[in-house]
Amino acid sequence: MARVIVVGGGIGGLAAALAITRQGHRVVVLEREAAFAELGAGMQLAPNGIHALDRLGLGDRVRESAVHIDELRFMDGVTGRHVVSMPLTGAYRRRFGNPYVVAHRGDLYRLLLRACRARADIELRPGCRATGYRQDGRSATAVLDTGERVTGDALIGADGVHSAIRRQLVGDGPPRVAGITVFRSVIPMARVPERLRWNRVTWWAGPGRHFVHYPIGGGAYLNLAPSIENGVTEEFADVPVSAEQVLDAFTPLGAAARRLLALGADWRSWVLIDRDPVPGWTDGRVTLLGDAAHPMLHYAAQGACQSLEDAVFLGDLLACPPAEFGLRFRLYNVGRRERTARMQHIARESTKLWHPAGAAAVARNAMLSAFSATELHDRVAWMHGARDFGPAVEGTAPQGVAG
Ligand SMILES: Cc1cc2nc3c(=O)[nH]c(=O)nc-3n(C[C@H](O)[C@H](O)[C@H](O)COP(=O)(O)OP(=O)(O)OC[C@H]3O[C@@H](n4cnc5c(N)ncnc54)[C@H](O)[C@@H]3O)c2cc1C
């Protein structure tokens, strides 16, 4: 039995703790915050994310509590015209084996936390900020800002997009500021005109900006999330912004989209950040997971899903004695890097589809509206349909991974 140190108690870190203890190992989760908690509103989970939760024994609880979305609907935000819809019921659920849901972020987190707390072999240690790691071939140690050292047989950096473990392991500097601001507001569904109370994730696409909304809280609330490419270069998060500023930023959108935006209140804003994919995020008995390994823009709604996939894929590989952990970490890295890099790329590229203006937008609409439901399902199958979360790794010789 090994003792594994997980740095970071977010969705990825807790899922990793659950997946690894299922192999008979013990896990210590070091979280910098004084309490284990996750804020935020809605989080879309495609069938692949729910398959990962199924593997952790938590899928039923998510299916019970989340909103099951019927359709992804793409609107021309300027003209207000419907362009195309991808149905998420019948054929989609049969093909991908799970629904597409919107879960409350806090609910999902609490579910993972309760499952971790129920296990004697998971130790949750809040108030522990790691600054880096050491290793000696047989063990790995988290170095905390207090000077304390926490040693185990191996270490996983699941400490998010600003990961201290990544800073030492990959050394690729701060994340890339994408020059895009996203605004968020949650409004009671009762305030939304009845004809717009859709059980859908809806995009209103416009020039250099778009607006997404979807129901959360069992359908009692609508989550509003407009984004604008405004070239912002400084990182910021959770900054209050007035309703007038939000409406001003979305003037090019038509009346239908703006009427919904006008319902927003208590707006907060974030700048979007991500990183370029890297082939190697493993160093001996230290590896990265989730946003620490492959942070992506949220436009593919896959960041948390990929953290969950990482956890399950890595957990499966760790059915071995600690002496093999270095090799298994490399197999995990090789097994996950192409899929996650493709997600990072798709998430970045999505603005090319969503943000054109004028004739380019007309051409985009014509192209999208020609797709049948089956063709749309074909296009997302690699993302939403995954159940194994990477190529088969049995006997694979890892290549090009750091360490
Ligand atoms: C606006 C927005 C919308 C999103 N929507 C979706 C969506 O719909 N679907 C989806 O799948 N994904 C979505 N995502 C992405 C998703 O939120 C992330 O990919 C996911 O939360 C990553 O989980 P993680 O555990 O890897 O990292 P994090 O959630 O960042 O957790 C990292 C944890 O490590 C802790 N930590 C950090 N540094 C240290 C340190 N030095 N020492 C100890 N602890 C440390 C942090 O406090 C935190 O608890 C969205 C993201 C954004 C920004």
PDBQT file of the ligand as one rigid body, heavy atoms in Angstrom, charges set to zero:
ROOT
HETATM    1  C1  LIG A 501     -16.197  30.450 -16.111  1.00  0.00    +0.000 C 
HETATM    2  C2  LIG A 501     -15.895  28.978 -16.117  1.00  0.00    +0.000 A 
HETATM    3  C3  LIG A 501     -16.882  28.058 -16.457  1.00  0.00    +0.000 A 
HETATM    4  C4  LIG A 501     -16.601  26.689 -16.485  1.00  0.00    +0.000 A 
HETATM    5  N1  LIG A 501     -17.571  25.816 -16.869  1.00  0.00    +0.000 NA
HETATM    6  C5  LIG A 501     -17.282  24.489 -16.949  1.00  0.00    +0.000 A 
HETATM    7  C6  LIG A 501     -18.268  23.565 -17.363  1.00  0.00    +0.000 A 
HETATM    8  O1  LIG A 501     -19.408  23.947 -17.655  1.00  0.00    +0.000 OA
HETATM    9  N2  LIG A 501     -17.931  22.231 -17.440  1.00  0.00    +0.000 N 
HETATM   10  C7  LIG A 501     -16.669  21.796 -17.124  1.00  0.00    +0.000 A 
HETATM   11  O2  LIG A 501     -16.417  20.567 -17.226  1.00  0.00    +0.000 OA
HETATM   12  N3  LIG A 501     -15.710  22.668 -16.729  1.00  0.00    +0.000 NA
HETATM   13  C8  LIG A 501     -15.977  23.989 -16.637  1.00  0.00    +0.000 A 
HETATM   14  N4  LIG A 501     -15.016  24.866 -16.228  1.00  0.00    +0.000 N 
HETATM   15  C9  LIG A 501     -13.669  24.359 -15.915  1.00  0.00    +0.000 C 
HETATM   16  C10 LIG A 501     -13.585  23.792 -14.506  1.00  0.00    +0.000 C 
HETATM   17  O3  LIG A 501     -14.082  24.722 -13.569  1.00  0.00    +0.000 OA
HETATM   18  C11 LIG A 501     -12.121  23.489 -14.173  1.00  0.00    +0.000 C 
HETATM   19  O4  LIG A 501     -11.511  22.856 -15.260  1.00  0.00    +0.000 OA
HETATM   20  C12 LIG A 501     -12.043  22.555 -12.958  1.00  0.00    +0.000 C 
HETATM   21  O5  LIG A 501     -12.607  23.170 -11.836  1.00  0.00    +0.000 OA
HETATM   22  C13 LIG A 501     -10.581  22.194 -12.671  1.00  0.00    +0.000 C 
HETATM   23  O6  LIG A 501     -10.518  21.453 -11.482  1.00  0.00    +0.000 OA
HETATM   24  P1  LIG A 501      -9.103  21.256 -10.763  1.00  0.00    +0.000 P 
HETATM   25  O7  LIG A 501      -9.415  20.494  -9.532  1.00  0.00    +0.000 OA
HETATM   26  O8  LIG A 501      -8.116  20.742 -11.724  1.00  0.00    +0.000 OA
HETATM   27  O9  LIG A 501      -8.615  22.731 -10.390  1.00  0.00    +0.000 OA
HETATM   28  P2  LIG A 501      -9.252  23.787  -9.399  1.00  0.00    +0.000 P 
HETATM   29  O10 LIG A 501     -10.735  23.703  -9.384  1.00  0.00    +0.000 OA
HETATM   30  O11 LIG A 501      -8.641  25.101  -9.727  1.00  0.00    +0.000 OA
HETATM   31  O12 LIG A 501      -8.751  23.322  -7.954  1.00  0.00    +0.000 OA
HETATM   32  C14 LIG A 501      -7.434  23.536  -7.523  1.00  0.00    +0.000 C 
HETATM   33  C15 LIG A 501      -7.423  23.462  -6.000  1.00  0.00    +0.000 C 
HETATM   34  O13 LIG A 501      -6.064  23.564  -5.560  1.00  0.00    +0.000 OA
HETATM   35  C16 LIG A 501      -5.975  24.521  -4.516  1.00  0.00    +0.000 C 
HETATM   36  N5  LIG A 501      -4.611  25.083  -4.584  1.00  0.00    +0.000 N 
HETATM   37  C17 LIG A 501      -4.126  25.947  -5.476  1.00  0.00    +0.000 A 
HETATM   38  N6  LIG A 501      -2.816  26.196  -5.250  1.00  0.00    +0.000 NA
HETATM   39  C18 LIG A 501      -2.484  25.436  -4.186  1.00  0.00    +0.000 A 
HETATM   40  C19 LIG A 501      -1.258  25.249  -3.476  1.00  0.00    +0.000 A 
HETATM   41  N7  LIG A 501      -0.153  25.896  -3.826  1.00  0.00    +0.000 N 
HETATM   42  N8  LIG A 501      -1.252  24.376  -2.443  1.00  0.00    +0.000 NA
HETATM   43  C20 LIG A 501      -2.371  23.713  -2.058  1.00  0.00    +0.000 A 
HETATM   44  N9  LIG A 501      -3.573  23.877  -2.700  1.00  0.00    +0.000 NA
HETATM   45  C21 LIG A 501      -3.610  24.719  -3.754  1.00  0.00    +0.000 A 
HETATM   46  C22 LIG A 501      -7.071  25.521  -4.825  1.00  0.00    +0.000 C 
HETATM   47  O14 LIG A 501      -7.461  26.251  -3.670  1.00  0.00    +0.000 OA
HETATM   48  C23 LIG A 501      -8.183  24.603  -5.327  1.00  0.00    +0.000 C 
HETATM   49  O15 LIG A 501      -8.966  24.090  -4.281  1.00  0.00    +0.000 OA
HETATM   50  C24 LIG A 501     -15.282  26.240 -16.174  1.00  0.00    +0.000 A 
HETATM   51  C25 LIG A 501     -14.303  27.151 -15.804  1.00  0.00    +0.000 A 
HETATM   52  C26 LIG A 501     -14.586  28.513 -15.778  1.00  0.00    +0.000 A 
HETATM   53  C27 LIG A 501     -13.498  29.490 -15.414  1.00  0.00    +0.000 C 
ENDROOT
TORSDOF 0
